[in-house]
Amino acid sequence: MPISVSAQLNASGALQVEAGDLSLSLTAPACIEQSDTLSLCNRGVELSLSRRDGSLRQSLKPDALYLDSAKTLYRGPLDERFPQGVSLVLADVDGDGHDDLLLWTGKEGAHGAASYDVYLYDPARHSFEFDQEFSDLTIGSNGLFLVRDGRLVSTSTDGCCLHVVETYAIEGGRPKLVERVTEDSTEGQDRVKVRTEKLVDGEMKEVLHQP
């Protein structure tokens, strides 16, 4: 079952949350209130992670972190149960059986949606390592991608009428775009155009166009 935790910084700018066998301690002495529950912490942020059996002890110092006291942490699969806009996420995104760490560090998603720094868990090093390629998948999208049947599914919109769904397969631990479906309702909801592209011989090619 997924774990969801809500927590607030104390007067000293610190909080600690538990997620199964993991303990996360956050220090954020300088935060700017964005809404009733959301704050932007962008100075002196430090996140410490430890596992009960001692196999993990690590500290990260992101430049910024968006901290939501109502949706502070989520640990579980990135499926339809995932509540978008969580500050700290533990989920397996590369299909290796180990939970990875995702931190809400920006608003570079579509229309100011959350964007994340993604840290893949390296079992050989017993640590979370930043991954630019997975992080880039959260930029320009409508929130965090979901994981369906071992593939990443990202959605984005452009204005009122363009809706794009991109599907990424995980090959060798890396995301590879294998399908893009674009729905264009510029001419009205009763005249939606659908364009489907798939990876064919190493290139994205149109395989279906419904005018």
N, C-alpha and C positions, 0 to 999 in steps of 0.2 A: 504494500500500500504506500502511496506517496506520503511524504512528510511535509507539512506546511507549518511555518513558524512566523509569528508576528512578535516583534520586539522593538523596544525603544532605547535610545542611548540614555545613559544615566547622566547625572549632573557633571560628571568628569569627562563626558564624551566617549563612553565605552559601553559595549554590550557583549554578551556571550550567549551563543545558542548551541543546542545539541541537535544533531541529525544522525540518528542511529549510532554507529561507532565513531563518528566524527564530531569533534568539538571545534567551533569557530569563535574566535575572539576578535572583535573589531575595536580599534581606537580611531576616533575621528573628532579631533578637538575643535575643528572649525567647519561648521555646516551652515548653509544658507537655506532658510525655509522656502520651499516652492509651493506648497499647498498644506492642507491640514495634516497630511500624513507623510508627504514627500519632502526630503531635504537633499541638497547638493553639497557633498563633502569634498572639498578640493584642496585641502592642506593638511599635511601630517597624517594621511590615512594609512593605516597598517592593519592588515588582516593576517591573523595567525591561525594555522590549522594544525590539528593533532589527532592521531588515531589512538584509541584506548590501548591497543597492543604495542604502542611505541613505534610502529613501522612508518609513521609519518609525523614529521615535525617541520613546519615550513612557515615562513612569513613572506607576505607579498605587500608591496607598497604602490598601489595604483595611484596615478595622478589625480583621479577623481572617482567618486562613487555616488550613485544616486541611491539613497537609502529610504525605503518606504516602510514605515512602522506597521502598516497593515499587511504588507506582503514582503516580509524581510527575507525569508528563505524558503526554498522548495527543493526537495530531494525526491526524485522519482522519474518516471518516463516522460518524455516530451510528447505527450499525446493530447487528445482533446480535453483531458482533465487539467492540463497545465494552465494556470492563471497568468496571462501576460502581465508584464510589468513587475516581475519579482526582482529584488535586488541581488540576491545570491542564489545561484542555481547549481545543483549537483545532479548531473544526468550524463548518461553515456551517449556521446554524439558521434563517435568514430567507430562504434560497433566492436570494440575490443573486450567488452565485458566489464570495464572499469568506469566508474563515474568520473566525469570530467567536471571542471569548475568554470562557471560563467559569471562574470561580474558586470552589472549594469553600470557602464562608465560614460555613456553619452546619449545623445538624442539625435543620432544620425539615421534613424529609421525613416520610413516614409511618413511625411507630415509630422515630424518631430517624435516619432515613436522611439522606444528604447533601442539602443545598440549596445553590444556586449563585447568585452574582451574575453576570449575563450582560452582556457588553459587545459590542455590535454594531460591526462595522468600518464606518467611514464613509470611503469612498474619496476623497471630496472633501476631507476634512480630514486624511486619512492617519492616522487615530487610531481607537482603540477607545472607544466611548461607552456609558456605563451605560444599560441599558434595564430599567425596573421591570416592564413588562408581561411580558417574556420571563422575567425572574427569578422573578416570582410563580408561573410554571408549575411551578417546581421545589419549591414549598412544598406539603406534604401528599401528595406522590407517592412511589412506591416507587423512589426514585433518579431519575436524570436521564431526561428524555423521549428517545425515539428518533425518528429521521427516516425515514419510509417513503413513497416516491413523492411527495416534496416536502411531506409533511404531518408534523406533530408528533404523536406517540402517547405519551400519559402513562397510567400505571397507578397505582392506589391500592387499598388494602385497609382495611377497618374490621372489626377483630376477626377471628374465624375464618372468617366466612361471607359477607362482602360483598366483591365484587371489581368494580372499576370501570375501564373503559378509555375514555379521552377522546381524540378526534381533533380536531386543530386544522389548518385550512387557513391558508395564508399569503396574505393579500390586501393589496396595497399595503404589503408589508413588515411587516404586523401579524398576530398570531395571532388566528384566529377559531374558536371552538368550533363544530364542525359535526356531531359525532356523540358520543353517550355510550351505552355498553353496560354495564348493571349486571347482574351475576350474583349471585343470593342463594341460598345453600345452607343457610339456617337450619334447614330441615326435613330436611336430610340430602342427601348427594351424589346420591342417586337421585331427588331431587325439586327439582332446581335451577330457580329461576325466572329468566328472562332478560327484561330490559326494554331496548328499544332506542329511543333518542330521536335525532331528527335536526333540523337547522336548516331550518325551513320558514317562508317569508315573514318572516324575521327573528326567529323564535321557536323555541325548542327544544320539539318536540312528539313525543309518544310515537307511534311508527309500528309497533311490534311488542311484544307481551307474551305470553311463553310461560310459562304457569303450571306 
